[in-house]
Amino acid sequence: MGLSLMAVAAACSASSSNGNTPQPSSDVPPAPVIDAAAANVAAKVDVSKLPETGPARTPRAGFVGEDDLIARDTLKFKTPAAAEAYDKLVGCFARYGEDWTAYPLRRFGNFVNVEWCRGAGSNINCGGGNTRTAPGAGWGAVSVLHYERDWPEVYGLSFTTGQIPQEEGIAASLSWTRGGQSVVGDSSRVTFQEVVSGALVSKISLGMNQYFDVGEEGVSSEISGTASEFYQRLVASPESLRKEATAQLDGLEAAVDAALAADTPRKCVSGPYKGGGIPPECIRKDPLDADEKEEARSRLGQILAIQRALIDQHSDAMHAALLELMPPACWEPQ
């Protein structure tokens, strides 16, 4: 699951292809270069600690946001530290290699995004179709937010990155959002999924909480420490990652057991159906009965057994995949 990176900016010029990803046709002009100064972004990253690669391609014309391209120097960050963190991330992702497509910095809605992807549909739009679910897929995106009244001042920082092996191995994805205010809030999550014969199978997702769907509102359990501490526990070592995952699953199991014992999960008792395609009204919420509680425990037990086996068998590969996605030279969460 090699990480291809490059030493030029997001709005780089086109390069050769590996032959499997759609290519710009000769009668369709490539996306314009919008910010020559952005090539200096990569200088903010310690590239000696990252793989060597070549330049990524530009996407075909007509991609989402092409009508509102933004130069990096337009963005006004609230602090120098926020600008430095942004540039460091972009500098890492902007080094993706020739089997990737680089989508330039552009604005749509409250978001200002720059993206890279490879695999099916990568020359159409990084966020569309199966670009983040198909074997062989890879993606990276960095976002900041803005309010129209304050433009070009931006706030928050989000990124997502992931890679899926073509045939066998561990797929990994990582997402991080901080300072997103009411638009996207704050979140941190990493997901690992086993790939067997080109198919995605068992999966575990780790974050600031774990959730199990039971009753009307479900049960969640919070993890200890800050988001930065959570991330550091994942990357410290395979054993540390294994302990973190085990603690999250054990915590969820304990939270569900306690909730069921306290009759916290409730089921909706519906009134009569009155026709017209309108769901019947929930007239009251009752505790689960004994059979429903046992079904919930059994269902959770099956899920946790699969996830614990995944951790036991693949924690080394999970740790390696996470470090490959986001090398320490790229990211120091605060």
C-alpha positions as CSV (number, residue, x, y, z in Angstrom):
1,M,0.0,0.0,0.0
2,G,2.7,2.4,-1.1
3,L,2.2,6.1,-0.4
4,S,2.9,8.1,-3.5
5,L,3.9,11.7,-2.8
6,M,5.3,14.6,-4.8
7,A,7.3,17.8,-4.3
8,V,5.0,20.3,-6.1
9,A,1.8,22.1,-5.2
10,A,-1.8,21.1,-5.5
11,A,-2.2,23.0,-8.7
12,C,0.6,21.2,-10.5
13,S,0.8,20.6,-14.2
14,A,-0.2,17.3,-15.8
15,S,2.1,14.3,-15.9
16,S,2.1,10.7,-17.3
17,S,-0.4,8.1,-16.1
18,N,-0.2,4.5,-15.0
19,G,-2.8,3.6,-17.7
20,N,-5.6,2.6,-15.4
21,T,-7.0,5.9,-14.4
22,P,-9.0,8.1,-16.9
23,Q,-6.9,10.6,-18.8
24,P,-7.8,14.1,-20.0
25,S,-8.7,13.9,-23.7
26,S,-6.8,16.0,-26.2
27,D,-9.7,18.2,-26.8
28,V,-10.4,19.0,-23.2
29,P,-8.1,21.6,-21.6
30,P,-6.5,20.8,-18.3
31,A,-7.5,22.7,-15.1
32,P,-5.5,26.0,-14.9
33,V,-2.5,26.5,-12.7
34,I,-3.8,29.0,-10.1
35,D,-0.9,29.6,-7.7
36,A,2.7,29.3,-8.7
37,A,3.8,30.5,-5.3
38,A,2.2,27.4,-3.8
39,A,5.2,25.3,-4.8
40,N,6.9,26.8,-1.8
41,V,4.5,25.0,0.5
42,A,6.4,21.7,0.3
43,A,9.5,23.4,1.7
44,K,7.7,23.5,5.0
45,V,7.8,19.7,5.3
46,D,10.9,17.6,6.2
47,V,10.8,15.7,2.9
48,S,13.9,13.7,3.9
49,K,11.4,11.6,6.0
50,L,9.0,11.1,3.2
51,P,9.0,8.8,0.1
52,E,10.4,10.2,-3.2
53,T,7.8,10.5,-6.0
54,G,6.9,12.4,-9.1
55,P,4.2,15.0,-10.0
56,A,0.5,14.3,-9.9
57,R,-1.9,15.0,-12.8
58,T,-4.4,17.8,-13.0
59,P,-8.1,16.8,-13.3
60,R,-10.3,17.1,-16.3
61,A,-12.2,20.3,-16.8
62,G,-15.6,20.6,-15.3
63,F,-14.8,19.4,-11.8
64,V,-16.8,20.6,-8.8
65,G,-15.6,24.0,-7.7
66,E,-13.6,24.8,-10.9
67,D,-15.6,28.1,-11.2
68,D,-14.2,29.4,-7.9
69,L,-10.5,28.6,-7.7
70,I,-8.6,30.3,-4.9
71,A,-4.9,31.2,-4.6
72,R,-3.3,30.1,-1.3
73,D,-2.1,33.7,-0.6
74,T,-5.8,34.8,-0.6
75,L,-6.5,32.9,2.6
76,K,-6.2,34.9,5.8
77,F,-5.6,32.7,8.9
78,K,-6.3,34.0,12.4
79,T,-2.8,33.0,13.7
80,P,0.6,32.2,12.2
81,A,0.4,28.8,13.9
82,A,-2.9,28.0,12.1
83,A,-1.4,29.0,8.7
84,E,1.7,26.9,9.4
85,A,-0.3,23.8,10.4
86,Y,-2.3,24.2,7.2
87,D,0.7,24.6,4.9
88,K,2.5,21.7,6.5
89,L,-0.4,19.3,5.8
90,V,-0.9,20.6,2.2
91,G,2.8,20.3,1.7
92,C,2.7,16.6,2.5
93,F,-0.4,15.8,0.5
94,A,0.8,18.0,-2.5
95,R,3.6,15.5,-3.1
96,Y,1.3,12.7,-4.2
97,G,2.7,11.0,-7.3
98,E,1.8,10.4,-10.9
99,D,-1.0,7.8,-10.4
100,W,-2.9,10.5,-8.4
101,T,-5.0,13.4,-9.6
102,A,-4.6,16.8,-7.8
103,Y,-7.6,19.0,-7.4
104,P,-6.6,22.7,-6.8
105,L,-7.7,24.9,-4.0
106,R,-11.3,25.9,-4.5
107,R,-14.3,27.3,-2.7
108,F,-17.8,25.9,-2.5
109,G,-20.2,26.6,0.3
110,N,-18.5,27.3,3.6
111,F,-15.5,25.1,2.5
112,V,-12.2,25.8,0.9
113,N,-10.8,22.5,-0.2
114,V,-7.7,21.0,-1.9
115,E,-7.8,17.3,-2.8
116,W,-6.0,14.4,-4.2
117,C,-7.2,10.9,-5.2
118,R,-6.4,7.9,-7.2
119,G,-8.3,4.9,-8.5
120,A,-11.8,4.6,-10.0
121,G,-13.3,8.0,-10.8
122,S,-10.3,10.0,-9.6
123,N,-10.3,12.2,-12.7
124,I,-14.0,13.0,-12.3
125,N,-14.2,14.2,-8.6
126,C,-12.3,13.0,-5.6
127,G,-15.4,12.9,-3.4
128,G,-17.8,11.2,-5.8
129,G,-18.9,7.7,-6.5
130,N,-16.7,4.9,-5.2
131,T,-13.5,6.9,-5.0
132,R,-13.2,6.1,-1.3
133,T,-14.5,2.6,-1.2
134,A,-13.0,0.7,-4.1
135,P,-9.9,-1.5,-3.9
136,G,-6.8,0.4,-5.0
137,A,-8.4,3.8,-4.1
138,G,-6.5,6.5,-2.3
139,W,-7.4,10.0,-1.2
140,G,-6.2,13.0,0.7
141,A,-8.0,16.3,1.3
142,V,-7.4,19.4,3.4
143,S,-10.1,21.9,4.2
144,V,-10.6,25.2,6.0
145,L,-13.9,27.0,6.6
146,H,-15.2,30.6,6.1
147,Y,-18.2,32.7,6.6
148,E,-19.1,34.8,3.5
149,R,-19.3,38.0,5.5
150,D,-15.7,37.5,6.7
151,W,-14.1,36.2,3.5
152,P,-11.1,35.8,3.0
153,E,-10.6,35.1,6.7
154,V,-10.7,31.3,7.3
155,Y,-11.0,29.1,10.4
156,G,-10.7,25.5,11.5
157,L,-8.7,22.8,10.0
158,S,-9.9,19.4,8.6
159,F,-8.2,16.7,6.7
160,T,-9.1,13.2,5.6
161,T,-6.8,10.6,4.1
162,G,-7.1,6.9,3.2
163,Q,-5.8,4.1,1.1
164,I,-7.2,0.7,0.2
165,P,-5.0,-2.2,-1.0
166,Q,-5.9,-3.6,-4.4
167,E,-6.0,-7.3,-3.3
168,E,-4.9,-8.1,0.2
169,G,-3.9,-6.2,3.3
170,I,-5.3,-3.5,5.7
171,A,-7.2,-0.5,4.4
172,A,-6.8,2.6,6.6
173,S,-8.4,6.0,6.8
174,L,-8.0,8.9,9.1
175,S,-10.1,12.0,9.5
176,W,-9.4,15.0,11.8
177,T,-11.4,18.2,12.3
178,R,-10.7,21.0,14.8
179,G,-12.2,24.4,15.2
180,G,-15.1,23.7,12.8
181,Q,-17.5,25.6,15.0
182,S,-21.2,25.1,14.2
183,V,-20.4,23.9,10.6
184,V,-18.6,20.7,11.2
185,G,-17.6,20.8,14.9
186,D,-14.7,18.7,16.1
187,S,-14.0,15.0,15.4
188,S,-11.2,12.5,15.2
189,R,-11.5,9.0,13.8
190,V,-9.4,6.3,12.2
191,T,-10.9,3.2,10.5
192,F,-9.2,0.0,9.6
193,Q,-10.7,-2.7,7.3
194,E,-9.3,-6.0,6.1
195,V,-9.1,-6.5,2.4
196,V,-9.3,-10.2,1.2
197,S,-9.1,-11.1,-2.5
198,G,-10.0,-7.5,-3.4
199,A,-13.0,-7.3,-1.1
200,L,-13.5,-5.1,2.0
201,V,-14.5,-7.3,4.9
202,S,-14.2,-6.9,8.7
203,K,-13.8,-3.3,10.0
204,I,-13.0,-1.4,13.2
205,S,-13.4,2.3,13.7
206,L,-11.7,4.1,16.6
207,G,-12.5,7.7,17.7
208,M,-13.3,9.9,20.7
209,N,-16.3,7.7,21.4
210,Q,-17.8,4.3,20.5
211,Y,-21.5,3.8,19.7
212,F,-23.9,0.8,19.6
213,D,-27.3,1.0,18.0
214,V,-29.9,-0.3,20.5
215,G,-33.3,1.2,21.4
216,E,-34.3,4.6,20.2
217,E,-31.1,6.5,20.9
218,G,-28.4,3.9,21.2
219,V,-25.5,3.8,23.7
220,S,-22.2,5.5,23.5
221,S,-19.0,5.5,25.6
222,E,-16.4,8.2,25.7
223,I,-12.7,7.6,25.7
224,S,-10.1,9.1,28.0
225,G,-8.0,12.1,27.2
226,T,-7.9,14.7,24.5
227,A,-8.0,14.1,20.7
228,S,-4.2,14.7,20.5
229,E,-3.6,12.1,23.3
230,F,-5.9,9.6,21.4
231,Y,-3.9,10.1,18.2
232,Q,-0.6,9.7,20.0
233,R,-1.8,6.4,21.6
234,L,-2.5,5.1,18.1
235,V,0.8,6.0,16.5
236,A,3.1,5.3,19.5
237,S,3.5,1.6,18.7
238,P,1.5,-1.5,17.5
239,E,1.1,-2.5,21.1
240,S,-0.2,0.9,22.1
241,L,-2.7,0.9,19.2
242,R,-3.8,-2.6,20.3
243,K,-4.4,-1.4,23.9
244,E,-6.3,1.7,22.7
245,A,-8.6,-0.4,20.5
246,T,-9.2,-3.0,23.2
247,A,-9.9,-0.3,25.8
248,Q,-12.5,1.3,23.4
249,L,-14.2,-2.0,22.8
250,D,-14.2,-3.0,26.4
251,G,-15.6,0.4,27.3
252,L,-18.4,0.1,24.9
253,E,-19.3,-3.4,26.1
254,A,-19.4,-2.1,29.7
255,A,-21.5,0.9,28.8
256,V,-24.1,-1.3,27.0
257,D,-24.2,-3.8,29.8
258,A,-24.8,-0.9,32.3
259,A,-27.5,0.7,30.1
260,L,-29.4,-2.5,29.7
261,A,-29.2,-3.3,33.4
262,A,-30.6,0.2,34.1
263,D,-33.3,-0.1,31.4
264,T,-31.9,3.0,29.7
265,P,-32.5,2.0,26.1
266,R,-36.1,2.4,25.2
267,K,-38.3,1.2,22.4
268,C,-41.0,3.2,20.7
269,V,-44.6,1.9,21.1
270,S,-46.5,3.2,18.0
271,G,-50.1,4.1,17.7
272,P,-52.3,2.9,14.8
273,Y,-51.4,3.5,11.2
274,K,-53.7,6.2,9.8
275,G,-52.7,5.8,6.2
276,G,-51.4,8.3,3.7
277,G,-47.8,7.0,4.0
278,I,-47.3,8.8,7.3
279,P,-45.6,6.7,9.9
280,P,-47.7,6.1,13.0
281,E,-47.1,8.3,16.1
282,C,-44.8,7.1,18.9
283,I,-47.2,7.2,21.8
284,R,-44.7,6.1,24.5
285,K,-41.3,4.6,25.0
286,D,-40.9,1.4,27.0
287,P,-37.9,-0.5,28.3
288,L,-36.6,-3.4,26.2
289,D,-38.0,-6.8,27.3
290,A,-35.7,-9.7,28.3
291,D,-35.6,-11.2,24.8
292,E,-34.7,-7.8,23.2
293,K,-31.9,-7.3,25.8
294,E,-30.5,-10.7,25.0
295,E,-30.6,-10.0,21.3
296,A,-28.8,-6.7,21.8
297,R,-26.1,-8.4,23.9
298,S,-25.7,-11.2,21.4
299,R,-25.5,-8.8,18.5
300,L,-22.9,-6.6,20.2
301,G,-20.9,-9.8,21.2
302,Q,-20.7,-10.9,17.6
303,I,-19.5,-7.4,16.5
304,L,-16.9,-7.2,19.2
305,A,-15.6,-10.7,18.6
306,I,-14.9,-9.8,14.9
307,Q,-13.2,-6.5,15.9
308,R,-11.1,-8.1,18.6
309,A,-9.9,-10.8,16.2
310,L,-9.0,-8.1,13.7
311,I,-7.0,-6.2,16.3
312,D,-5.2,-9.4,17.5
313,Q,-4.3,-10.5,14.0
314,H,-3.4,-7.1,12.3
315,S,-2.4,-4.5,14.9
316,D,1.2,-4.4,13.4
317,A,-0.2,-3.8,9.9
318,M,-2.7,-1.3,11.2
319,H,0.0,0.7,12.9
320,A,2.2,0.6,9.7
321,A,-0.7,1.7,7.5
322,L,-1.5,4.6,9.8
323,L,2.0,5.9,9.8
324,E,2.1,5.5,6.0
325,L,-1.0,7.6,5.7
326,M,0.2,10.4,7.9
327,P,4.0,10.4,8.4
328,P,5.0,12.1,11.7
329,A,6.8,14.7,9.6
330,C,3.3,15.9,8.4
331,W,1.2,16.1,11.5
332,E,1.6,17.2,15.1
333,P,-1.9,17.5,16.5
334,Q,-2.5,20.1,19.1
